[in-house]
Amino acid sequence: MPYDYQLVSGTLIVMIGLVGMTNAMVEKRTPIFGLVGILAGAGLLGWAWVLSDGTLTSYHLPQAVFRLIAAWK
C-alpha cells in the first residue's frame, strides 16, 4: 500500500511524542519538543489518510506493520 510508511512512522512518532510530553510535564520542563513530535506524527497520519483516499481506519495499522516487516526481509 502506498501509505504504509506514513501510517506506521506517524503512529510511532505520536506515541514517542506523548511519552516525551508526559515526561517533560512530570519533571516540570517545557513540553514543547513532545508537542512538536505529536504534531509531526499527526501530519504523517494525515498524509496517510489523504493517500488512502479517506478510507483509512484503525484496522489498517496492524496490516501495514506486517507488510513493512515482510518487505524488510
N, CA, C and O of each residue as an XYZ file, in Angstrom:
292
protein
N       0.842     -1.188      0.000
C       0.000      0.000      0.000
C       0.882      1.245      0.000
O       1.998      1.222      0.520
N       0.392      2.302     -0.569
C       1.225      3.494     -0.688
C       1.353      4.302      0.606
O       2.148      5.240      0.669
N       0.593      3.954      1.618
C       0.603      4.767      2.834
C       1.175      4.027      4.044
O       1.051      4.522      5.164
N       1.781      2.887      3.863
C       2.264      2.091      4.991
C       3.345      2.811      5.790
O       3.298      2.840      7.020
N       4.313      3.388      5.095
C       5.406      4.063      5.803
C       4.892      5.255      6.614
O       5.310      5.458      7.754
N       4.000      6.033      6.035
C       3.470      7.203      6.723
C       2.629      6.789      7.931
O       2.708      7.409      8.991
N       1.839      5.759      7.765
C       0.961      5.313      8.849
C       1.753      4.789     10.037
O       1.491      5.170     11.178
N       2.708      3.927      9.778
C       3.482      3.318     10.866
C       4.401      4.343     11.527
O       4.467      4.413     12.754
N       5.106      5.134     10.731
C       6.015      6.116     11.337
C       5.238      7.214     12.051
O       5.680      7.689     13.098
N       4.106      7.625     11.521
C       3.293      8.634     12.203
C       2.790      8.144     13.546
O       2.782      8.893     14.523
N       2.370      6.891     13.598
C       1.899      6.320     14.862
C       3.032      6.240     15.883
O       2.840      6.574     17.052
N       4.207      5.799     15.446
C       5.346      5.713     16.365
C       5.770      7.087     16.869
O       6.082      7.243     18.050
N       5.784      8.079     15.992
C       6.199      9.420     16.400
C       5.194     10.027     17.368
O       5.587     10.705     18.317
N       3.905      9.795     17.145
C       2.891     10.295     18.086
C       3.068      9.633     19.453
O       2.981     10.307     20.479
N       3.313      8.327     19.477
C       3.488      7.639     20.756
C       4.729      8.137     21.492
O       4.682      8.361     22.701
N       5.832      8.311     20.779
C       7.057      8.815     21.409
C       6.852     10.259     21.868
O       7.342     10.644     22.930
N       6.142     11.052     21.087
C       5.854     12.428     21.482
C       5.002     12.501     22.735
O       5.227     13.360     23.587
N       4.020     11.606     22.860
C       3.191     11.575     24.072
C       4.016     11.225     25.298
O       3.848     11.821     26.362
N       4.910     10.253     25.143
C       5.774      9.873     26.270
C       6.702     11.029     26.635
O       6.886     11.332     27.814
N       7.281     11.668     25.633
C       8.176     12.793     25.896
C       7.459     13.978     26.530
O       7.997     14.632     27.423
N       6.251     14.250     26.068
C       5.475     15.355     26.628
C       5.076     15.059     28.080
O       5.140     15.941     28.937
N       4.668     13.828     28.348
C       4.302     13.446     29.713
C       5.519     13.515     30.629
O       5.419     14.007     31.753
N       6.661     13.031     30.163
C       7.881     13.077     30.953
C       8.285     14.514     31.263
O       8.702     14.823     32.379
N       8.159     15.388     30.269
C       8.527     16.789     30.488
C       7.610     17.445     31.513
O       8.068     18.238     32.335
N       6.336     17.125     31.472
C       5.418     17.730     32.436
C       5.657     17.197     33.844
O       5.523     17.942     34.816
N       6.009     15.911     33.968
C       6.300     15.348     35.286
C       7.545     15.995     35.874
O       7.594     16.276     37.071
N       8.556     16.235     35.034
C       9.797     16.837     35.505
C       9.754     18.361     35.515
O      10.773     19.010     35.751
N       8.575     18.935     35.261
C       8.349     20.382     35.284
C       9.251     21.125     34.298
O       9.815     22.175     34.605
N       9.367     20.533     33.087
C      10.058     21.176     31.981
C       9.028     21.570     30.936
O       7.864     21.179     31.032
N       9.441     22.333     29.950
C       8.517     22.709     28.893
C       8.281     21.517     27.959
O       9.242     20.881     27.524
N       7.034     21.209     27.648
C       6.748     20.038     26.812
C       6.731     20.350     25.323
O       6.033     19.680     24.561
N       7.484     21.351     24.898
C       7.413     21.802     23.505
C       7.931     20.748     22.529
O       7.366     20.603     21.445
N       8.988     20.006     22.877
C       9.536     19.014     21.956
C       8.580     17.832     21.790
O       8.458     17.282     20.695
N       7.908     17.445     22.862
C       6.893     16.402     22.753
C       5.721     16.852     21.907
O       5.162     16.070     21.138
N       5.350     18.116     22.050
C       4.261     18.667     21.243
C       4.630     18.716     19.765
O       3.797     18.425     18.906
N       5.861     19.080     19.468
C       6.326     19.093     18.081
C       6.302     17.682     17.506
O       5.933     17.495     16.346
N       6.685     16.697     18.293
C       6.636     15.310     17.849
C       5.214     14.845     17.574
O       4.958     14.152     16.589
N       4.299     15.225     18.443
C       2.900     14.855     18.240
C       2.354     15.504     16.980
O       1.636     14.861     16.214
N       2.680     16.747     16.758
C       2.206     17.436     15.559
C       2.815     16.848     14.291
O       2.133     16.729     13.273
N       4.094     16.479     14.344
C       4.735     15.850     13.179
C       4.107     14.483     12.888
O       3.859     14.142     11.731
N       3.857     13.713     13.931
C       3.202     12.421     13.746
C       1.780     12.565     13.225
O       1.335     11.779     12.388
N       1.073     13.568     13.722
C      -0.283     13.816     13.226
C      -0.259     14.237     11.764
O      -1.164     13.891     11.005
N       0.759     14.975     11.365
C       0.905     15.341      9.964
C       1.138     14.119      9.084
O       0.572     14.018      7.996
N       1.968     13.194      9.553
C       2.195     11.957      8.800
C       0.926     11.110      8.726
O       0.640     10.505      7.693
N       0.166     11.066      9.820
C      -1.082     10.320      9.799
C      -2.093     10.965      8.855
O      -2.842     10.269      8.169
N      -2.111     12.286      8.823
C      -2.985     12.984      7.886
C      -2.588     12.713      6.446
O      -3.445     12.535      5.581
N      -1.292     12.681      6.193
C      -0.797     12.386      4.851
C      -1.191     10.964      4.438
O      -1.578     10.731      3.293
N      -1.091     10.016      5.379
C      -1.502      8.642      5.086
C      -2.996      8.582      4.788
O      -3.423      7.832      3.910
N      -3.787      9.359      5.507
C      -5.229      9.378      5.282
C      -5.548      9.936      3.894
O      -6.436      9.434      3.205
N      -4.818     10.974      3.491
C      -5.028     11.547      2.153
C      -4.619     10.541      1.077
O      -5.313     10.404      0.070
N      -3.507      9.841      1.273
C      -3.053      8.849      0.295
C      -4.031      7.680      0.161
O      -4.114      7.056     -0.897
N      -4.764      7.388      1.224
C      -5.711      6.273      1.170
C      -7.083      6.713      0.685
O      -8.030      5.929      0.740
N      -7.214      7.934      0.219
C      -8.478      8.497     -0.266
C      -9.560      8.520      0.809
O     -10.742      8.361      0.501
N      -9.173      8.713      2.045
C     -10.123      8.841      3.143
C     -10.712      7.533      3.631
O     -11.714      7.548      4.346
N     -10.133      6.420      3.275
C     -10.664      5.123      3.694
C      -9.843      4.484      4.805
O     -10.025      3.301      5.094
N      -8.968      5.217      5.420
C      -8.060      4.669      6.430
C      -8.808      4.485      7.753
O      -9.495      5.396      8.215
N      -8.673      3.321      8.348
C      -9.251      3.044      9.666
C      -8.154      2.493     10.570
O      -7.024      2.272     10.134
N      -8.500      2.278     11.821
C      -7.515      1.751     12.765
C      -7.156      0.303     12.452
O      -6.123     -0.179     12.918
N      -7.968     -0.397     11.687
C      -7.685     -1.791     11.330
C      -6.562     -1.900     10.304
O      -6.010     -2.984     10.113
N      -6.217     -0.813      9.649
C      -5.159     -0.848      8.652
C      -3.762     -0.821      9.280
O      -2.794     -1.205      8.624
N      -3.639     -0.383     10.516
C      -2.319     -0.258     11.150
C      -1.609     -1.609     11.313
O      -0.455     -1.720     10.897
N      -2.235     -2.640     11.895
C      -1.504     -3.916     12.012
C      -1.127     -4.506     10.659
O      -0.053     -5.088     10.510
N      -2.004     -4.359      9.682
C      -1.704     -4.867      8.353
C      -0.512     -4.138      7.751
O       0.333     -4.753      7.100
N      -0.443     -2.821      7.968
C       0.680     -2.040      7.448
C       1.983     -2.442      8.123
O       3.024     -2.522      7.471
N       1.929     -2.696      9.424
C       3.136     -3.121     10.145
C       3.649     -4.441      9.583
O       4.846     -4.588      9.338
N       2.758     -5.391      9.380
C       3.185     -6.693      8.866
C       3.668     -6.603      7.425
O       4.588     -7.325      7.042
N       3.069     -5.736      6.623
C       3.559     -5.556      5.249
C       4.961     -4.965      5.249
O       5.798     -5.350      4.433
N       5.222     -4.036      6.155
C       6.568     -3.446      6.227
C       7.592     -4.462      6.719
O       8.723     -4.492      6.233
N       7.199     -5.291      7.681
C       8.111     -6.341      8.157
C       8.413     -7.315      7.026
O       9.559     -7.727      6.843
N       7.381     -7.681      6.266
C       7.576     -8.610      5.154
C       8.453     -8.002      4.066
O       9.263     -8.708      3.464
N       8.308     -6.727      3.807
C       9.113     -6.073      2.779
C      10.554     -5.881      3.238
O      11.463     -5.839      2.409
N      10.774     -5.765      4.541
C      12.108     -5.543      5.087
C      12.963     -6.802      4.982
O      14.185     -6.723      4.852
N      12.326     -7.938      5.037
C      13.040     -9.208      4.985
C      13.684     -9.349      3.644
O      14.343    -10.354      3.378
